[in-house]
Amino acid sequence: PCPGRAGGMDLAYVCEWEKKPKSNHCPSIPLVCAWSCRNLIAFTTDLRNEEEKDLTHMVHIIDTEHPWDVYSVNSGHTEVITCLEWDQSGSRLLSADADGHIKCWSMTDHLANSWENTVGSVVEGDPVVALSWLHNGVKLALHVEKSGASNFGEKFSRVKFSPSLTLFGGKPMEGWIAVTISGLVTVSLLKPNGQVLTATESLCRLRCRVALADVAFTGGGNIVVATSDGSSTSPVQFYKVCVSVVNEKCKIDTEILPSLFMRCTTDPARKDKYPAITHLKFLARDMSEQVLLCASNQNNSIVECWSLRKEGLPVNNIFQQISPVVGDKQPMILKWRILSATNDLDRVSAVALPKLPISLTNTDLKVANDTKFFPGLGLALAFHDGSVHIVHRLSLQMMAVFYGSSSQRPVDEPALKRPRTAGPLVHFKAMQLSWTSLALAGVDSHGKLSMLRISPSMGHVLDMNMSLRHLLFLLEYCMVTGYDWWDILLHVQPSMVQNLVEKLHEEYMRQNAALQQVLSTRIVAMKASLCKLSSSTIARVCDYHAKLFLIAISCTLKSLLRPHFLNTPDKSPGDRLTEICSKITDVDIDKVMINLKTEEFVLEMTTLQSLQQLIQWVGDFVLYLLASLPNQGSPVRPGHSFLRDGASLGMFRELMVVIRIWGLLKPSCLPVYTATSDTQDSMSLLFRLLTKLWLCCREENHITEPDDALIDECCLLPSQLLIPNIDWLPINDGIISKLQNKQLVRLQFGKAPGLVGHTVSSQFDAFVRAPGQPKIDHLRRLHLGAYPTEECKSCTRCGCVTMLKSPNKVTAVKQWEQRWIKNCLCGGLWRKMPLSYS
């Protein structure tokens, strides 16, 4: 039977391992997975070699947009891996094993499909049961009731939260904390110089076995550890851990906090029914006062949610008479109280908690309920029959269900009579919610990875306006935090794209100038990824990527200008250039040039020559735009949106002036045009037309149509100059656009799917190079030939390709390359491409 949709959850894709005769990937026990804020998922399998009967413990890292392109690394752990944890920037991974070894993995050369283990720590022979990065003190709260506010600062407010440990000047110190099975807590601190300080301390004087543990942080900078020995008849213990650095050594202090007994063990009806505690989790890593517990037997489970409250201690009257102080103020103590509990459930196999830091005040909860906005309010429980339930994090009431392929529908027959099918059913052994809670990844007992969509309204039908508001709110959250927004795109229908892009722009324009500056490139990248999802907006994807490229070139070239005297006035040469170009609206390039101090533009000849390819792109793009002005009636062509974009045209105009001055110093760095006559000055012709076009739309709210004379002159351009081919970015090969029709996509690890493009990309191929044609390095604008011999990397988000190694060592080129060494210009991660890319 096909997996059914019970409102709110459906399967987007599954990815499985290829069966090989000699060696197979089988799910490790325990199986662990982790999801980072950059939408990388890490999970474990054991590679079983049939001949030698040995197991290799593997860690696999995929990016959710290209799940088949898995990076598998032999972890070097001798025992099974028990924990995986991403850091808050989503670019480093911790793994820990059943032998007490902890390793920290980071990207090699900032490539998402190449990882290396750099540092680590060890508690010899003592299995690690819980692991966490120390808190960096950054905590946001999303206020659903303010989702209509204009200011991002109100919607997403910073919560006062102290880092676990600070360096000089309050900078958070990086490091990790782990709890081992024998009751030890170990902390490792990463010093800025790469040194690791490690200390290990027992959690309390009486060390006892720790079967389950979890770590959370308090706003005051302390760490709270919860532990259980696995038996529901024993208490769940809580400890406060304080870490400090004394004389270059790490020091740990622990103290005991109130403990609790699960309610199902004190309830006479269920007294001995659930002997084992199988899951113990704090509801969020920065909420140490709420904990989720699950107790199980062979076939069933029960889940309870507890919270730590301050309560007054009643004092006997005798004492009140003796000491008036006590009478005035009741002494307070901390006590665990049960918030909610479920009824008897099927046996729970995995739990996933929300990472979205949603504010839980009563008004926020009420607004969330009224508007049916549920991301961050639900946690996921997976059961042994293959189904998944999403339950409310406070009341534990059911919000959505997903029936796996093997679990039966409740309509078949009453659950009690259901016979247990022979043999274990396929079920999730590990699950993780994405950072916006709109997607759920699960790895099942066959090692297969499933990606589930979770509707923001949990299946409630909303009007279009409301659905858009929900997605917009989460897109803004990703824009502010810098997290990747792939999981939001899962829910965008082609009909929503136009509206979302417009609303996103409106919200952005309501922010203050400083914040707009910070988010300027991120919003362009966001619009580009949205426009990919609809065939009517596909050509604008090219424009947005070209705009990112233009912003980057403009910043780089302006930053090369140097003031002539060191004690110059307030403005940098770049700012002065912008000011003069916008003030002097003359159409003659030389008249604009006269107003600038040419000595600020003097650069070394080698520097100018090394920038020629970037300069050529600016020249080509201006020519292409002007030549496409006459047939502006078709908005399908790439470049169309630039014709009405005053800010971008203004940038091109400034760059033309700079290039003109540099051309006087070194003529060979000028853009090369193929002209029909030898005497014509192509640069000044293009500058004149560009200025006229810019004057039509320099004021956003007062855009005029270009006059006929300008259009006539642009019609003549193809007869005066050869119009260049612009190399647009390829529409990339990711999975997101294949998921829109809600059909399940089946994939295999290590095999790129032969997903022949959907309708959107076919009309687009007119602009993109065919397979046999020469390739281009999109960021250096160098031609790589039809079959490149250089190793290249491509962006996971926009598909932009560039060489791994720089062919040029000039400082100006280095400065340009530094702009995109860690991430692509659109913010996407780099991945190394196979050499045969063609």
C-alpha positions in Angstrom: 0.0 0.0 0.0 1.2 3.5 -0.7 2.0 5.7 2.3 -1.2 7.6 3.1 -1.5 11.3 3.9 -3.4 11.9 7.1 -3.4 15.7 6.7 -0.3 17.6 7.4 2.5 15.1 6.6 3.5 13.5 3.3 6.6 11.8 1.9 8.7 14.1 -0.3 11.5 11.6 -1.2 13.3 8.5 -0.1 16.9 7.6 -0.8 18.3 4.1 -0.4 21.6 2.2 -0.6 22.4 0.2 -3.6 22.6 -3.6 -2.9 26.2 -4.8 -3.6 27.3 -8.4 -3.5 30.4 -8.0 -1.3 29.8 -5.1 1.1 26.6 -3.6 2.3 25.5 -0.6 4.3 23.4 -1.8 7.2 21.9 0.5 9.8 24.1 0.8 12.9 22.7 0.1 16.3 22.2 2.6 17.8 21.5 4.6 14.7 22.0 8.4 15.0 21.4 11.3 12.7 21.7 15.1 13.0 20.4 18.0 10.9 22.4 21.3 10.7 21.0 24.8 10.1 22.6 24.8 6.7 20.5 21.8 5.7 23.2 19.2 5.9 22.2 15.9 7.4 24.7 13.5 9.0 23.8 9.9 9.8 25.6 6.6 10.5 25.6 3.2 9.0 27.9 0.2 9.4 29.6 -1.1 6.3 29.6 -4.8 6.5 32.2 -6.7 4.5 30.9 -10.2 3.8 34.4 -11.8 3.4 36.2 -10.5 6.4 33.1 -10.3 8.5 34.2 -6.9 9.8 32.2 -3.7 10.3 33.4 -0.2 9.4 31.6 2.6 11.2 30.7 5.2 8.6 29.4 8.7 8.8 27.5 10.0 5.8 26.8 13.7 5.1 24.3 14.8 2.5 22.9 18.2 1.6 19.1 17.9 1.4 19.0 19.4 -2.1 21.2 16.7 -3.6 20.6 13.7 -1.3 22.2 11.2 -3.8 25.5 13.0 -3.6 26.4 11.5 -0.3 29.8 12.0 1.3 30.7 8.9 3.2 33.7 8.9 5.5 35.2 6.0 7.5 34.9 7.6 10.8 37.9 5.8 12.3 35.8 5.1 15.4 36.6 1.5 16.5 33.3 1.1 18.4 29.8 2.0 17.3 29.0 5.7 17.0 26.6 6.8 19.7 26.1 10.6 19.1 26.3 13.1 16.3 26.0 16.9 16.9 26.2 19.9 14.6 27.4 23.2 16.0 25.3 26.4 15.8 26.9 27.6 12.6 26.1 24.2 10.9 29.6 23.8 9.6 31.2 21.5 12.1 30.2 18.1 13.4 31.0 16.1 16.5 30.9 12.3 16.6 31.3 10.2 19.7 31.5 6.4 20.1 31.1 3.5 22.6 34.8 3.6 23.4 34.9 7.2 24.7 36.4 8.8 21.6 35.0 12.2 20.5 36.0 13.6 17.1 35.3 17.1 15.6 34.9 17.1 11.9 35.1 20.2 9.7 35.1 20.9 6.0 38.2 20.6 3.9 38.6 23.8 1.8 35.0 24.7 2.6 33.6 21.9 0.5 30.3 20.3 1.8 31.4 16.9 0.3 34.8 16.7 1.8 35.4 16.5 5.5 38.3 15.9 7.8 38.7 15.2 11.5 40.9 17.9 13.0 40.7 17.7 16.8 39.1 15.5 19.4 39.1 14.3 23.0 38.8 10.9 24.7 37.6 9.2 28.0 39.3 5.9 27.4 36.9 2.9 27.2 33.9 4.8 28.6 30.9 4.9 26.1 29.5 8.4 25.5 25.7 8.7 26.0 25.2 12.4 25.5 27.1 15.1 23.7 26.6 18.8 23.0 28.5 21.9 21.8 28.7 24.6 24.5 26.2 27.4 24.1 27.4 30.5 22.3 25.0 32.8 24.0 22.9 33.6 20.9 19.2 33.0 21.5 16.3 34.4 19.5 12.6 34.1 20.2 10.0 34.1 17.5 6.9 36.0 18.5 3.9 34.7 16.5 1.7 37.5 17.9 4.0 40.1 16.3 4.2 38.3 12.9 2.4 41.4 11.5 4.9 43.9 13.0 7.0 45.8 10.5 10.3 45.6 12.4 12.3 42.3 12.3 13.6 43.2 15.7 10.1 42.8 17.2 9.3 39.6 15.4 12.6 37.9 16.3 13.9 39.3 19.5 17.3 38.5 21.0 16.9 36.8 24.4 19.5 37.7 27.1 21.5 34.5 27.4 25.0 34.0 28.6 27.4 31.7 26.8 28.6 28.7 28.7 32.1 30.2 28.9 33.6 33.4 27.6 37.0 34.5 26.5 38.5 37.9 27.1 36.1 40.6 26.1 33.0 38.4 26.4 33.6 36.4 23.2 32.0 32.9 23.6 34.5 30.1 24.0 34.0 27.1 21.7 34.0 23.5 23.0 31.9 20.5 23.8 30.5 18.6 26.8 29.8 14.9 27.0 28.4 12.5 29.5 29.6 8.9 29.7 27.9 5.7 30.8 29.9 5.5 34.1 28.6 8.8 35.3 31.5 11.1 34.2 31.1 14.5 32.6 33.9 15.6 30.3 34.4 19.1 28.8 36.8 20.1 26.0 37.5 23.7 25.2 38.9 24.9 21.9 41.4 27.7 22.4 41.7 30.2 19.5 45.2 28.8 18.8 43.8 25.4 18.1 44.8 23.8 21.5 42.2 21.7 23.3 41.8 21.9 27.1 39.9 18.9 28.5 38.8 18.1 32.0 36.7 15.2 33.3 34.8 15.1 36.6 32.3 12.7 38.1 28.7 14.0 38.1 28.2 13.3 41.8 30.1 11.6 44.6 28.2 8.4 44.2 29.0 7.4 40.6 26.3 5.2 39.1 25.5 3.9 35.6 24.0 6.4 33.2 22.0 4.7 30.4 20.4 7.9 29.0 21.4 11.5 29.4 20.8 14.9 27.9 22.4 18.3 28.1 20.7 21.7 28.3 21.8 25.3 29.1 20.5 28.0 31.3 20.4 31.7 30.6 23.0 32.3 33.4 25.6 30.3 31.6 25.3 27.1 33.5 24.8 23.6 32.1 22.2 21.2 33.2 22.6 17.4 32.7 19.7 15.0 33.1 20.5 11.3 33.6 18.7 8.0 34.0 20.0 4.5 34.6 17.4 3.1 32.2 15.0 1.7 34.8 11.7 3.5 35.5 11.9 2.5 39.2 15.0 4.7 39.6 14.7 8.5 39.7 15.7 10.7 36.8 18.6 12.8 38.2 19.5 16.4 37.3 22.8 18.1 37.9 24.1 21.6 37.4 27.5 21.8 35.8 29.7 25.0 35.9 32.7 25.2 33.7 35.5 27.7 34.2 39.1 28.2 33.2 41.6 28.6 36.0 45.4 29.0 35.3 45.0 27.7 31.7 43.3 24.6 32.9 39.6 23.7 32.5 37.7 23.2 35.8 34.3 21.6 36.3 32.0 22.0 39.4 28.8 20.0 39.7 25.9 20.2 42.1 22.7 18.2 42.4 19.3 19.6 41.4 15.9 18.2 42.3 15.1 14.8 40.7 11.8 13.1 39.7 10.1 9.7 39.3 8.0 9.1 36.2 4.3 9.2 37.0 3.6 5.9 35.3 5.6 4.1 38.0 3.6 5.6 40.8 0.2 5.1 39.1 -1.3 1.9 40.6 -2.9 0.9 37.3 0.4 1.0 35.4 2.8 0.2 38.2 5.0 -2.4 36.6 3.8 -2.0 33.1 6.7 0.0 31.7 10.0 -1.2 33.2 12.4 0.8 31.1 13.0 4.5 30.4 13.8 4.6 26.7 14.0 8.3 25.8 15.1 11.3 27.9 15.3 14.7 26.3 15.1 18.3 27.3 12.5 20.0 25.1 15.1 22.4 23.7 18.8 22.8 24.4 18.2 26.2 25.9 15.2 25.2 28.0 16.6 23.3 30.9 13.3 23.5 32.8 11.2 21.2 30.5 11.9 17.6 30.0 10.3 14.8 27.9 10.4 11.2 29.1 9.3 8.0 27.5 8.9 4.6 29.3 8.4 1.4 27.4 7.9 -2.3 27.5 8.2 -4.8 24.6 5.0 -3.5 22.8 3.9 -0.2 24.2 5.2 3.2 25.5 4.0 6.2 27.4 5.3 9.7 27.1 5.3 12.4 29.8 6.3 16.0 29.8 7.6 17.6 33.1 8.5 21.1 34.0 10.6 22.6 36.8 8.7 25.2 38.8 9.4 27.5 41.8 7.1 26.8 44.6 6.5 28.3 48.1 7.3 26.1 51.1 4.6 26.1 53.7 6.1 27.0 57.1 4.6 25.9 60.5 3.0 28.7 62.6 5.5 28.1 65.4 8.3 29.4 63.3 6.4 32.4 62.0 5.9 33.7 65.6 9.6 33.2 66.4 11.0 34.9 63.4 9.0 37.6 61.7 11.3 37.5 58.7 10.1 34.0 57.7 6.4 35.1 58.2 6.8 37.9 55.6 8.4 35.9 52.9 7.7 32.3 52.1 10.9 30.3 51.3 10.9 29.1 47.7 12.1 25.7 46.4 12.4 24.2 42.9 10.2 21.2 42.2 9.4 19.1 39.1 5.7 19.0 38.2 4.1 16.9 35.5 2.7 19.0 32.7 1.1 16.4 30.5 1.1 12.7 29.7 -0.1 10.5 26.8 -2.3 7.4 27.0 -0.7 4.0 26.3 0.9 4.2 22.8 2.5 1.8 20.4 6.2 1.3 21.2 8.1 4.5 20.4 11.3 4.0 18.3 12.5 7.5 17.9 11.8 11.1 19.0 12.5 14.4 17.2 12.3 17.7 18.9 11.7 21.1 17.3 14.6 23.5 16.9 12.6 26.6 16.0 12.9 28.9 19.1 9.2 29.8 19.2 8.0 32.0 22.1 5.7 30.1 24.4 3.8 32.9 26.1 0.1 32.6 26.4 -0.7 35.3 23.8 1.8 33.8 21.4 0.2 30.3 21.8 -3.2 31.8 21.4 -2.3 33.6 18.2 -0.6 30.5 16.9 -3.7 28.5 17.5 -6.0 31.1 16.0 -3.9 31.4 12.8 -3.1 27.7 12.7 0.7 28.4 12.7 2.2 25.3 14.3 6.0 25.1 13.3 8.1 24.7 16.5 5.1 23.7 18.6 5.1 20.0 17.6 7.5 17.2 18.4 7.6 14.0 16.4 7.3 10.4 17.8 8.1 7.4 15.5 6.6 4.0 16.4 7.6 0.5 15.7 4.7 0.0 13.3 6.2 2.5 10.9 3.9 5.4 11.7 4.9 8.9 12.9 2.8 11.2 15.1 3.3 14.9 15.7 2.2 15.9 19.2 2.0 19.3 20.8 5.1 20.0 22.9 3.2 21.1 25.9 -0.1 19.2 25.9 1.2 16.1 24.0 -2.0 16.1 22.0 -2.0 14.7 18.5 -1.5 17.3 15.7 -0.7 15.2 12.6 -0.1 11.5 11.6 1.9 9.8 8.9 1.2 6.1 8.3 4.3 4.4 7.0 4.1 1.8 4.2 3.9 -1.1 6.7 1.6 0.3 9.4 -2.1 -0.3 8.9 -4.8 2.4 8.7 -6.9 2.7 11.9 -10.0 2.2 9.7 -9.1 -1.4 9.0 -10.2 -2.7 12.4 -10.0 -1.8 16.0 -6.3 -1.5 17.1 -6.7 -4.1 19.9 -7.6 -6.9 17.6 -4.8 -6.1 15.1 -2.6 -9.2 14.9 1.1 -8.5 15.2 2.6 -9.2 11.8 5.4 -11.7 11.7 8.8 -10.2 11.7 9.8 -6.6 12.6 8.2 -3.8 10.5 10.2 -1.1 8.8 10.3 1.9 11.2 12.4 5.0 11.9 15.3 4.4 14.2 16.4 8.0 14.2 14.6 11.2 13.3 15.4 14.9 13.1 13.2 18.0 12.5 14.6 20.7 10.2 15.4 24.1 11.7 12.0 25.6 10.7 10.1 22.4 11.6 8.7 22.2 8.1 10.5 18.9 7.2 11.3 15.7 9.0 14.1 13.4 8.1 14.1 9.8 9.3 16.5 6.9 8.9 14.7 3.6 9.1 15.7 0.0 10.1 16.9 -0.7 6.6 19.2 2.3 6.5 16.9 4.2 4.0 16.6 7.9 4.4 13.1 9.4 4.1 12.2 13.1 3.8 8.7 14.1 5.1 7.0 17.4 4.5 5.2 18.9 7.5 2.5 21.5 6.7 2.8 24.7 8.8 -0.9 24.4 9.6 -0.7 20.6 10.2 -3.1 20.0 7.4 -5.7 22.7 8.3 -6.9 24.3 5.1 -6.1 28.0 5.1 -6.8 30.8 2.7 -4.0 31.7 0.4 -3.2 34.9 2.2 -2.6 33.1 5.5 -0.5 30.3 4.0 1.7 33.0 2.4 2.0 34.8 5.8 3.2 31.6 7.5 5.9 30.9 4.9 6.9 34.6 4.8 7.4 34.7 8.6 9.7 31.7 8.4 11.6 33.1 5.3 12.2 36.3 7.3 13.5 34.2 10.2 16.0 32.5 7.9 17.0 35.8 6.4 17.7 37.3 9.8 19.6 34.2 11.2 21.4 33.3 8.0 20.0 29.7 8.1 19.3 27.8 4.9 15.7 27.9 3.8 15.4 24.8 1.7 12.8 23.2 3.9 10.5 26.2 3.4 10.8 25.9 -0.4 9.2 22.4 0.0 5.9 24.1 0.6 6.0 26.8 -2.0 3.5 26.2 -4.9 4.2 27.8 -8.3 1.2 30.1 -7.9 2.6 31.5 -4.6 6.0 32.6 -6.0 5.1 36.0 -7.5 3.3 37.0 -4.3 6.0 35.7 -1.9 8.7 37.6 -3.8 6.7 40.9 -3.7 5.8 40.5 0.0 9.3 39.6 0.9 10.5 42.8 -0.8 7.9 44.9 0.9 8.9 43.6 4.4 12.6 44.2 3.5 11.9 47.8 2.5 10.3 48.5 5.9 13.5 47.8 7.8 16.1 50.5 8.7 18.9 51.3 6.3 21.6 49.5 8.3 19.7 46.2 8.4 18.8 46.5 4.7 22.5 46.8 4.0 23.3 43.7 6.0 20.6 41.6 4.4 21.0 43.0 0.8 22.6 40.0 -0.8 20.6 37.4 1.3 17.3 38.7 0.1 18.4 38.6 -3.6 19.5 35.0 -3.1 16.2 34.2 -1.5 14.2 35.7 -4.3 16.3 33.7 -6.8 15.6 30.4 -5.1 11.8 31.2 -5.0 11.7 32.2 -8.7 13.1 28.8 -9.7 9.9 27.2 -8.5 7.6 28.7 -11.1 7.8 28.6 -14.9 6.6 32.2 -15.2 9.4 33.6 -13.1 12.2 31.4 -14.2 14.0 34.0 -16.3 14.3 36.3 -13.2 16.5 33.7 -11.5 19.3 34.7 -14.0 18.7 38.4 -13.2 19.0 37.8 -9.4 22.3 35.9 -9.8 23.7 38.5 -12.1 22.7 41.1 -9.6 24.6 39.3 -6.8 27.6 39.1 -9.2 27.3 42.9 -9.9 27.1 43.8 -6.2 30.3 41.7 -5.5 32.2 43.1 -8.5 31.2 46.7 -7.6 32.4 46.3 -3.9 35.6 44.6 -5.0 36.6 47.2 -7.6 35.7 50.1 -5.4 37.7 48.7 -2.5 40.8 48.7 -4.7 40.7 52.5 -5.0 43.1 54.2 -2.5 42.9 57.8 -1.2 45.8 59.9 -2.4 46.7 61.3 1.0 46.4 59.2 4.1 44.7 61.8 6.2 41.8 62.2 3.8 38.4 63.5 4.8 35.6 61.2 5.9 34.5 59.7 2.5 36.4 56.8 0.9 37.1 57.1 -2.9 34.4 54.5 -3.5 31.8 56.6 -1.7 32.9 59.7 -3.4 32.6 58.0 -6.8 29.0 57.0 -6.0 28.2 60.5 -4.9 29.7 62.2 -7.9 28.1 59.8 -10.4 24.6 60.2 -9.0 25.0 64.1 -8.8 26.4 64.6 -12.3 23.8 63.2 -14.7 25.8 64.1 -17.8 25.6 61.6 -20.6 29.2 62.3 -21.7 31.6 59.9 -19.9 34.5 62.3 -20.0 32.6 65.1 -18.3 31.8 62.8 -15.4 35.4 61.7 -15.3 36.8 65.2 -15.0 35.2 65.6 -11.6 37.1 62.7 -10.0 40.6 62.8 -8.6 42.4 60.5 -11.0 45.3 59.9 -8.6 43.0 57.8 -6.4 42.5 55.4 -9.3 46.2 54.6 -10.0 46.8 50.9 -9.6 49.7 48.7 -10.7 49.6 47.5 -14.3 49.6 43.8 -13.3 46.6 44.4 -11.0 44.7 46.1 -13.8 45.5 43.3 -16.3 44.4 40.6 -13.8 40.9 42.2 -13.5 40.3 42.2 -17.3 37.9 39.3 -17.2 35.7 41.0 -14.6 35.9 44.3 -16.5 34.9 42.4 -19.7 31.8 41.0 -18.0 30.7 44.5 -17.0 31.2 45.8 -20.5 29.4 42.8 -22.1 26.5 43.0 -19.7 25.9 46.7 -20.4 25.9 46.1 -24.1 23.6 43.1 -23.8 21.1 45.0 -21.7 21.0 48.0 -24.0 20.6 45.8 -27.1 17.7 44.0 -25.4 15.9 47.3 -24.6 13.9 47.5 -27.9 12.2 44.1 -27.5 11.4 44.7 -23.8 7.9 43.5 -24.3 8.8 39.9 -23.5 9.6 39.6 -19.8 10.8 36.0 -20.3 14.2 37.1 -21.4 17.0 37.1 -18.8 18.1 40.6 -18.0 14.6 42.1 -18.3 14.3 43.2 -14.7 17.6 45.3 -15.0 15.9 47.6 -17.4 13.8 49.1 -14.6 16.3 48.7 -11.8 17.8 52.2 -11.2 20.1 51.0 -8.4 21.8 48.4 -10.6 22.0 50.6 -13.6 23.6 53.2 -11.4 26.3 50.7 -10.3 27.0 49.8 -13.9 27.4 53.5 -14.7 29.9 54.0 -11.9 31.9 50.9 -13.0 32.0 52.2 -16.6 33.6 55.5 -15.3 36.2 53.6 -13.2 37.0 51.3 -16.2 37.4 54.3 -18.5 40.0 55.9 -16.1 41.9 52.6 -15.8 41.8 52.3 -19.6 43.9 55.5 -19.8 46.5 53.9 -17.5 46.5 50.5 -19.2 44.5 50.2 -22.4 44.7 46.4 -22.5 42.5 46.1 -19.4 39.5 47.7 -21.3 36.6 45.5 -22.4 37.1 44.2 -25.9 34.3 45.0 -28.3 34.0 43.8 -31.9 32.9 47.0 -33.7 32.0 47.6 -37.4 34.0 50.8 -37.6 37.5 51.5 -36.3 36.9 55.1 -35.3 33.9 54.6 -33.0 34.3 55.1 -29.2 32.3 52.1 -27.9 32.6 52.9 -24.2 31.3 56.5 -24.5 28.5 55.3 -26.8 27.3 52.7 -24.3 27.8 55.2 -21.4 25.6 57.7 -23.1 22.8 55.2 -23.7 23.1 53.7 -20.2 22.8 57.1 -18.6 19.6 57.9 -20.6 18.1 54.6 -19.5 19.3 55.2 -15.9 17.6 58.6 -15.8 14.3 57.0 -16.7 14.2 54.9 -13.5 16.6 56.3 -11.0 13.7 57.2 -8.6 11.9 54.1 -7.5 8.5 55.7 -7.2 8.7 57.8 -10.4 9.7 55.4 -13.3 9.2 56.8 -16.8 9.2 54.9 -20.1 12.4 55.3 -22.2 11.7 57.7 -25.1 11.7 56.6 -28.8 15.0 58.2 -29.6 16.8 56.0 -27.0 15.0 52.9 -28.3 16.0 53.7 -31.9 19.6 54.1 -30.9 19.5 50.8 -29.1 18.0 49.2 -32.2 21.1 50.3 -34.1 23.5 48.7 -31.6 23.6 45.3 -33.2 24.7 46.8 -36.4 27.5 48.8 -34.7 28.8 46.2 -32.2 28.7 42.4 -32.0 26.3 41.5 -29.2 28.0 39.0 -26.8 26.5 35.8 -25.5 26.0 36.1 -21.8 26.7 32.9 -19.8 23.8 32.6 -17.5 24.0 30.2 -14.6 22.5 26.8 -15.3 19.2 26.1 -13.6 20.6 23.7 -11.2 20.1 19.9 -10.9 18.6 20.0 -7.3 15.6 18.0 -6.2 13.4 20.9 -5.0 11.6 21.6 -8.3 10.9 17.9 -8.9 9.0 17.7 -5.6 6.3 20.2 -6.5 3.6 17.9 -7.8 3.6 16.1 -4.5 4.7 12.8 -6.2 7.1 10.7 -4.2 10.6 10.7 -5.7 12.7 7.6 -5.2 16.5 8.0 -5.2 19.6 6.0 -4.7 22.7 7.1 -2.8 25.7 7.6 -5.1 23.6 7.8 -8.3 22.5 11.1 -9.7 18.9 10.7 -10.8 18.3 10.9 -14.6 15.7 13.5 -13.8 15.0 14.8 -17.2 14.1 18.4 -16.6 10.5 19.4 -15.8 8.6 21.9 -18.0 10.3 24.8 -16.3 13.8 24.1 -17.3 13.1 23.0 -20.9 12.0 26.5 -22.0 15.1 27.8 -20.3 17.7 25.8 -22.1 17.8 28.4 -24.8 20.0 30.5 -22.5 22.2 27.9 -21.1 25.1 26.1 -22.8 24.6 22.7 -24.3 26.7 19.8 -22.9 29.3 19.7 -25.6 30.0 23.5 -25.5 32.9 25.0 -23.7 32.4 25.5 -19.9 33.0 28.7 -18.1 34.2 29.5 -14.6 31.2 31.7 -13.5 33.0 33.7 -10.9 36.4 34.2 -12.5 34.8 34.5 -16.0 37.5 32.3 -17.5 36.8 29.8 -20.2 37.6 26.2 -19.1 37.2 24.4 -22.5 34.6 21.8 -23.4 36.2 19.1 -21.2 37.8 20.9 -18.3 41.0 19.5 -16.9 41.0 21.7 -13.7 39.1 20.5 -10.6 36.0 22.5 -10.1 33.5 23.2 -7.3 29.8 24.0 -7.8 27.3 25.7 -5.5 24.7 23.5 -3.9 22.1 26.2 -4.2 22.6 28.1 -7.5 24.7 25.7 -9.5 27.4 28.2 -10.2 30.8 26.6 -11.1 34.3 27.8 -10.4 37.8 26.3 -10.2 39.1 25.0 -6.9 42.6 26.4 -7.3 43.3 30.0 -8.2 45.3 30.4 -11.5 46.3 33.9 -10.5 48.2 35.1 -7.4 47.8 38.9 -7.7 46.5 40.5 -4.5 43.5 42.0 -6.3 42.4 38.6 -7.6 42.9 37.1 -4.1 40.7 39.9 -2.7 38.0 38.9 -5.3 38.3 35.2 -4.4 38.1 35.8 -0.7 34.5 37.0 -1.3 33.4 33.5 -2.2 35.9 31.2 -0.7 33.7 29.9 2.1 30.2 30.2 0.5 29.0 31.0 -3.0 27.9 34.6 -3.6 24.3 33.4 -3.0 25.3 32.0 0.4 25.1 28.3 -0.8 27.7 25.7 0.2 30.4 24.6 -2.2 30.7 20.9 -3.3 33.6 19.4 -5.2 32.6 18.2 -8.7 33.7 15.0 -10.3 36.5 15.7 -12.8 34.5 14.2 -15.7 32.0 17.0 -15.4 31.0 17.8 -18.9 
